[in-house]
Amino acid sequence: MLLERIHYFAGIVFIAVAALLPIIDPFAGAPIYLAMTSELTTTERARMAKLVALNSFALLLASILIGAYVLDFFGVSVPAVQVAGGIVVCALAWSLLNGPTTPAVSASDKRPTHDSITQRAFYPLTMPLTVGPGSISVAITLGANPPRGLRALLTTTLAHVVGVLITVLAIYLCYRYADRLVRRLGTTGTNIMIRLTAFILLAIGTQIIWNGARTMLAGVLHPSATAAQPR
């Protein structure tokens, strides 16, 4: 019995990490994170990475535990979230694709305040750069069908917490040591990596929009098929 519970717990953790980590891909986002925090000192950037990790943990866990209920309360479907979030991702990717990779900051510019760092840590660095509509949709899906029974529910919830913690730890490490990664790539390699990642992010945002729009169109064209599905 104990081995079965351990196997069940480990399976839920593995599913959560395997579903969330590839779509978040903090390794690919590290150069963009560094470019968007280029005016910060090493200490400020490390603090920013910690805040992004904490925000990501709260956002992912909330999406798993109550995301489906919140959307249902407001009458919002997951495809609508995908379309709206995909547009935001595309806007961010477009600005990165056409903007400077390492914006210069003059000595006369004001240093970032505590409030400004906190605000930027959530938007746009946590959402949508790190935790976008794709990962939110996956997180909502993970928690959409909670098991029956108090023991199974507690085990699943704890496993999801551990899975999100592992994912967030990867985010923190990639962002915290992004400067070391970029130092190995060099200036030219970093610029290429940022542009390429921004283009991929633009493609991901377009795909997210299409996935949501396709699902909504299918609901309009075949309402009987989607009506039978649980929300």
NORJO-V583064 format. One record per backbone hydrogen bond with DSSP energy under -1.0 kcal/mol. NH is the residue of the N-H (numbers start at 0). CO is the residue of the C=O. Records with the same first field share a line. If there is no record, write none. Layout:
NH=CO  CO
//
This chain:
4=0
5=1
6=2
7=3
8=4
9=5
10=6
11=7
12=8
13=9
14=10
15=11
16=12
17=13
18=14
19=15
20=16
23=19
24=20
28=24
29=25
32=28
33=29
34=30
35=31
39=36
44=40
45=41
46=42
47=43
48=44
49=45
50=46
51=47
52=48
53=49
54=50
55=51
56=52
57=53
58=54
59=55
60=56
61=57
62=58
63=59
64=60
65=61
69=65
70=66
71=67
72=68
73=69
75=70
80=76
81=77
82=78
83=79
84=80
85=81
86=82
87=83
88=84
89=85
90=86
91=87
92=88
93=89
94=90
95=91
96=92
97=93
98=94
108=105
116=112
117=113
118=114
119=115
120=116
121=117
122=118
124=119
126=121
128=123
130=125
135=131
136=132
137=133
138=134
139=135
140=136
141=137
142=138
143=140
152=148
153=149
154=150
155=151
156=152
157=153
158=154
159=155
160=156
161=157
162=158
163=159
164=160
165=161
166=162
167=163
168=164
169=165
170=166
171=167
172=168
173=169
174=170
175=171
176=172
177=174
180=176
181=177
182=178
183=179
184=180
185=181
189=185
190=186
191=187
192=188
193=189
194=190
195=191
196=192
197=193
198=194
199=195
200=196
201=197
202=198
203=199
204=200
205=201
206=202
207=203
208=204
209=205
210=206
211=207
212=208
213=209
214=210
215=211
216=212
217=213
218=214
219=215
220=216
221=217
225=221
226=222
228=225
//
